[in-house]
């Protein structure tokens, strides 16, 4: 049998050799053998010193330049530098697409705090895409070319826009309810269970006329996905507790300071004695409408609301959403994405608060 002819190409082990040389040069630079600005020996001298070819040393120097540790000049001169190229910073970064100001997301939003905490542990850069108008209508070009690890999307985005981000080919994690048929991973609250249990607490105290206030999202022109699940949990608990359609109601509200729905709710007769709100903004609307009508909370009207872990002002009763935990879980899914879409549910913890009491006799 004829001997198999070796295919031409790079000699075996060349890649491993240039990486070992790059690591050794980096060690010597960090040890101070060549301070910042100092010229390294020529690539030919280094090749003789390491016993390899000129191209192997050149590859090692190119890799150090990519990480900002040396700068290669014309004429074969290489100097030590601490200037870091932008490409190396974006290498492995995580992009987050937000609808609010970056400062609010990173300082005030618990989800942003959770994302930052997890990424800081692995020293991954965060590329923040603020609510520039076209980023909310069309995915920015070039994200794939930036060699980032993935994309985080907190909040509700139209399904067509989410599909654009999914088509980029990078891991996408939605910190909200995923639309049907998408390929994104998702982290969301266990809304149905939390709403069911919150409504059950109202029923256990003797409330027999209940209302639910759900959120309408303007950019979706529809019910907020979280609010829809919370509504389902509310209605299921009412059915389970024997509260028929005449003793329960669902109101819709936007996120304005005052709401016509809140005014209609507190003026309804017979009066509702307990309300479950999809979010704190609706609880505030309801409290203001109750104040105008001369109603006291919780003596005349009990308000239970989904709320963040840190909430200033009124000590609202209701399920607490741990946004920081959601942010950490979402960052983990970007850093180590599963092969198939994964949807994680985060349980809400009950907070007793000061806005729930038994109905007046």
N, C-alpha and C positions, 0 to 999 in steps of 0.2 A: 504494500500500500504506500502510495506516495505521501511524503511528509506534507502536513498542512502548512501552507504559506502564511506567514504572519501578515495581517493587514497593516498598511502604512498608517501613520498617525503619531500622536503624542506618545512619548515613551511612558511605560507604566510607572505610576507613582509621582509624576510631575506635579499634579495638583496638590498632593499631600506635601510634597517638598516645599512648594512655594508658600503654603500655609504655615508650615513649621518655621520657615525663614521669617515670614511676617510676624509671627508670634515672638520669635527671638529678638527681632529688631525692636518690636514694641516694648519688650521687657527691658532692653538696654536703654531705650529712650526714657522710659519711666524711671529707670535707675539713675538718670542724669548723665549718662555717658555722652549724649549729644543734647545740650540744652536747646530751648526754643530759639529758632533762627540760625542754629548751627548747620553747616553743610555736612551731609553724610558722605562717606567714601563713595567713589564712583561705583556704578553698577558692576563694572568689570572687576574692580578690586574686591567687591563683596562676593562676586561669583567665584573668584579664586579662593577667598577665605572660606566659603561654604562648600566649595567643591562641586558646584553646579554650573549650568549654562547661564549665559547672559539673560536669556528670555525668562528663565525661572525667577531670577532676582528682580527683573523688571515687573513680572506679575505680582511679586510680593510687595514691591513699592507702590504699584497701582492700587492694591487692596488697602494699604495704609493711607493712601491719598483719599480713597473713597470714604474713609472714616475720619478724615480731617486731621490726621496726625503728621503727615508730611505734605509738602507741595513740590511737584516735579516741574522744573523750569526747562526752557529750551537749552540745548547744549549739554544735556545729561546731568544737570545740577539738581540735587534734591535737598531741600532744607526741612528741618523740623518745624512744625507749626501747631498751634492750638486752635486755629480757626476751623470751625466745623461746617462742612457744606450742608446746605439745606436738604439735599437729597438724603443724607444720612439721618437727619432728624425725622424726615417723613417716613423713612424705612420702618415699617411696623407700626405706624401711627394708627389711631382709631379716629374716624370722623364721626361727629355727632351733629345732626341736623335739628336745629331748634327753632321754635316760633317766637321766642322771647329774646330779650337782651342777654348777651353772654354773661354779664355780671350777675343778673338775676338768676340765671340757670346755675351758675357755679357757686354762688354765695347763698342764695335764698331757697333754691329748689332742692329738696332732699334727694331727688333722683340724681341731680348733678353732683352732689356731695358724695353719693355712693359710687358713682362712676369714677370720680377723681381719686377716691380712696383706693379703689382696686387697681387703677392704671398706675398710680404712683408707686405701688408696691413692686410692679414689674418694670418701672421706668419707661413706660410706653407714652409717647407723645399723644396729645389730644388735638385734633384738627377740628375747630368749631366753625360750623357753617351757620351763621346767624340767619334771621328771618328776612334775608334779601328776597325781594318779591319773586324773582325767577327761580330761586331754589325751592320755593313753595309751589311752583307750577311745573318745573322741569328739573330733572336731575342734572347737576353740573357735569360738564365734560371733563375727562382727564383723571377722574378718581381712580380708575383702574391703573393708569400709568404711574400714579404716585406710589405704588407698592405699599399701600396701607393695608392693615389687617382686616378691617371691616367697617361697617357703618351702623351707628346707633341712631334710632329715630324715636325720641320720646313724644308721646301724644298721638292724637288722631290726625292722620293724613288721608287724603282721598285715595281709594284703591288704585286708580290709574297712575298716580304719582308713585305710590309704593312699588308698583310693577316696574316702573322705570329704574328705581334704585336696585331692585332685585335683578334686573337684566344686566347690570354692570358686571356680574360674575363674582362679586365679593360677598362674604357673609353679611347678612343684614339682620339686625335684631330690633324688633319693634317693642317698645315699652308701652304696650297698650294691647287692645284686642286685635288679633290678626284677622284680616278679611278672608273669606273662604277661598280656597284654592291657591293661596300664595305660597311662596317658598321661604319666606322669612321666619326666623325664630321669633319667639315672643315671650315677654314676661308681663303678667297681668295679675290683678287682684282676684282672689276667689270671691267674686262679687255676689253670685247667687246665694252661696252659703251665708255670707256675712249679712246680706239683706234679709234673708229668711230668719236668721237668729235675732236680728234687731227688731223686726216686726213682731216676732214671738214675745219679746220682752214687753212691748207695748200691750199686747193682748193679755199677757200674764198679769199686768197691773190693772186690768179692767177696762181698757180703752175699747170702745165698740164702734167708733166712727173714725176711720183712719184715711190719710191721704199720702200720696207719694209725689214728690216734685222731681222731675227728671230734667236733664240738661239737653238743650238744643245747640249744636255746634254749627256756627255760621259757615265755616269753610267746607263742612261736609253736607250742609243743608239737610241735616237729618238728626236723629237722636244720637247722642254720644254713645258709643259702643258699651262703655262701662255702665252708663245709666240704664241702658236697655236690659243688661243682665241684672242690675239691681232692681229694676221694675219687675222682672220675672220672679225674683226671689220674694219681693213684697207681695205680689199677687198670690204666689203659691202658699205663703204663710197665712194670708187672709182666708184662702179657700180651706186650708187645713184647720183654721180656727173657727170656721163656720160664719165668716163675714161675707155675706153676699154682695152683689154689685151695688145695691142701694146703700151700703154702709162703708164703701171704700171708693176712692177716686184717684185718678192720676192727672196731675197738672204738669204743663211744660213751661220752662223758663229759660231765658238766655242768661248771659253773665253780666247784665247791666246792674247798677247799684239798686235800682228799684224795679219791681216787676208787677205788671198787671195781674199775672197769675197769683202772686202772693196776696194781693189785695182781694181778688175774688175768693181765694181760699178762706181767709179769715172772716169774710163777710157772709160765707155760705150758711144757710139755715136748713135743717138743724146743723149746729156747729160741729166741726171736726175737733176732736180733743187731742189727737196725736198725729204727728207728721214725720215721715222718714224722707230726708232730703238726699239727693245724689251727691251733693257736695256742699262745702261750707258757704260758698257764695250764695246759694239758695237759702240756706239757714239764715244768713244775714238779711236777705230780702224779706223773708218771712217775719223775722224779729222786728224789722222796721214797720212792716204793715200791721203787725200786732200792736206795736206801740201807738200807732196812729188811731187804732180802734179802741185803745184803752185796755188791751188784754195783757195779763201778766204771764211771764214764762218762768216756771212751768205750771203755775197755779191754774191758769185758764187754758193754756196750750202747751203741750209737751212737744219738743223738737228733738229728734234724733237724726244725726247726720254723719255721713262718711267724712272723715277728717284726717289731716296729716298728723304725724306724731308730734310735731312742734306747731302749735297754733296759739298765736297771741290773742289777747282779748277775752272773749266769752269762753268759758269752760264747757264746751259743747259735749253732750253725751253722744256716743255712737261708736261705730267701728273705726279703728285707727289703721290707716294705710301706712306701712313702713316703706317710704320712698327710697331711703338709703339702701335697704336690703334689695329692693328691686333694681336699683342702679348697679349694685355689686354683682347681682346675678346676671344682668344684661351684659356687663363688661366681661364676665367669665365666658359667656356664650360667644362673644366676639373673639376673645383670645384663644379659646379652644372650642371651635364650633363643631357640633355633631354633624354626622353625614346627612341625616334626615332632619327636616324641620322639627324643632322641639318647642313646645308651648308649656311654660312653667307657670304655675299658679301660686301666689303668695297669700297666705291666710291673713285676715285682718283680726286684730286684737280688740276686745271690747274695752271701752273707757267709760267709767260711770258718769263723770261730768256732773253738771248742775242743771240740765235742761230737761230732765225726765222726772215725772211724778205721776201718781195715780190721778185719774180724772176727778174733778169736783163732783160731789153727789148732786 
